[in-house]
Amino acid sequence: MNTDELLRQYDSGERDFILADLSDACLTERCLAAINLSQSHLTNANLSGSNLQRANLSAAVLTKATFWRSNLNSASLMSANLNEANLIRATLIGIDANGASLRKTDLRLANLQGANLSQVNLSGADLRYADLTGVNLQGANLSRANFTGANLAQADLRGVMLHNAIFENTDLSDVSLIDVDLSQVDLRYAILK
C-alpha cells in the first residue's frame, strides 16, 4: 500500500491498516487519529506534526521513524519497535507502550505524563528535559539513558535497571525506587524530595 492509497481510504472512513508496509512513507502534518497500524512496517517513515491520537501501533516496526512534534496521546504502542526513532517534542500523554523497545530513541522535550512504559527497553535513550510525571516504568531497562533535566516526579521505577543512567538536575520527587540497584547510578545531582 502506498501513502496516497492509505490517505484516500482513511479520508473515506477506513481506519484498519493492519500489516501495512509504509516504510519510508511521508505522512507529515496529517490527521490520522484512531488509525490502526498494528503490526505495520513504518521504518524510516516521517510522521512529523501528525495527529495520531488513540492510534493503534501495537507491535509495529517504527525503527528510525520520525514523530517530531506529533500528537500520540492515548496511543497504543505495546510491543512496538521504536529503536532509534525521533520523538523530539512529541506529545505522548497516557500512551500504553508496555513491552516496547525504544533503544537509542530521541525523546528530548517529549511529554509522557501518565504513560505506561512498564517493561520497556529505553537503554541509551535520550530523555533530556522530557516530562515523565506519574509514568509507570516498572521493570524497564533504563541503562545508559539520559534523563538530564527531566521530570520524573511520582514515577514508578520499581524493579528498573539503571546501569549508568544519567540523572543530572532530574526531578525524582516522590519516586518509588523499590527493588532498584542504585550501585551503578550517580544521583548526586538529582532532585530528591
N, C-alpha and C positions, 0 to 999 in steps of 0.2 A: 504494500500500500504506500502510495506517495503522499506527501504533505497536502497537496491540493484535494485529493480524494478524501482524506481524513477531515479536512475543514469543511468540505461540501457536505459530507454525511453528518458531521457534528452540527452544522448550521440547520440541517433538516430534522434535527431531534435525536439522532443516534448518539448513544453515549458509550456503548461497549465496543472496545477495540482491543480485546484480549489477544495476546501473542502478536501484536503488530510489530513490524520491523521498520522503525523510524530512525535508524542510525544516521547521524549527520544531518538530520532534519532541522530546518529553521522555522521555529514556531514562536517567534518573539512577539511580545505585546498582543497576545491572543487571549480571549476569554475561553477557557477550557474547563470551567467549573463542573465538578461532578463527573468528569470523564473517567472511564475505566480503561486503564492501560496496564492492567496487571499482567505480569509475565511478558511484557513487551520489551523490545530492544531499542534503547534510545542512546546508545553510546555516541558520544561527541555531539549530541543534539543541543541546540540552543533554544532555550525556553525563557530567556531573559524578559523580565517585565510581564510575564504572563500570569493570568489568574487561574490557578489550579486548586482553588478551594474545594475541599471534600473529594479530591481526585483519588482514585484507587490506583496506586503504583506498586502494589504488593508484588514482591518477587520480580520486579522489573530490573533490567540491566541498564543503569544510568551512569556507567563509568565515564568520567571526564565530561559529563553533561554540564551545561551552564544554566543556572537558575538565578542569575544576578537580579536582585530586587523583585523576584517572583513572589506571589502570594500562594502559599501552600497550606494555609490554615485548615486544620482538621483533616488533612490528607492522610491516607493510609500508605505507609512506606514499609510495612512489615516484610522482613527478609529481603528487602531491595539491596542492590549493589550500587552504592553511590561513591565508590572509591575514586578519589582524585576529582570529584565534582566541584564545581564552583557555585556556592550558595551564599556569596557575599551579599549582605543586606537583605537576604530573603526573610520573609515572614512565615514562620513555621509553628505558630501558636496551636497547641493542642494536637500536634501530629502523633500518630502511633507508628513508631519505627522499630518496634520490638524485633530484635534479631537481625537488624540491618547491618550492612558493612559500609562504614564511612571512613575507611583508611585514607589518610592524607587529604581529606576533604577540607575545602576552604569555607569556613563558616564565620568569617570575621563579620562583626556587627549584625549577625543574624538574630532574630527574635524567636526563641524556642520556648517561651513561657508555657509551663504546664505540659510539656511534651513527654511522651512515653518513649524513653531511649533505653529501656531495660535490655540487657544482653547485647547491646550494640558494640561494634568494634570501631572505636574512634582513635585508634593508635596513629600517632603522627598528625592528627587533625589540627587545624588552625582555628581556634575559637576565641581569638583575641577580641575583647570588647563585646562579646555575644551576651545576650540576656537569656540565662538559663534558670530564671526564678521558678522554683517549685518543680523542676524537672525530675523525673524518675530515671535514674541511671543505675539501678540495681544490677549488679553483675556485669557491668560494662567494662570493656578494655579501654582505658584512657592513657595507656603507656605513651610517653613522648608527646602527648597532646599539649598544646599551648593555650592556657586559659588566662593569659595576661589581661588584666583589666576587666575580666568577665564577671558577671553577676550570677553566682550560684546559690544565692540565699534560699533557704528552705528546700534545697535539692536533696534527694535521697541517693546517697552514694554508698549504701550498704553493699559490701562484697565486691567493690570495684577494684580493678587493677590499675595502680597509679605509677608504675615504674617510670621514673624520670619525667613525670608530667610537670609543667611549669605553671605556678600559681602566683605570679608577681602581681601585687595590687588586685588580687581576686577576692571578691566578697564571698566568704564562706560562712556567713551568719546563719545560725540555726540549721546547719548541715548535719545530716546523720552519717557518721563515719564508722558505723558498727561493722566489724569483721573486715577492716581495711588495713592492709600492711603499709604503714607510713615510713618504713625504714629507708626507702629509696626516693623519698619526696622531701623537698625543701619548702616548708611552709613559713619560713621566717618573714616573708614579705606579704603573706596573705592576710586578709582582714578576717579575724576570728572573733566573733562576739558571742 
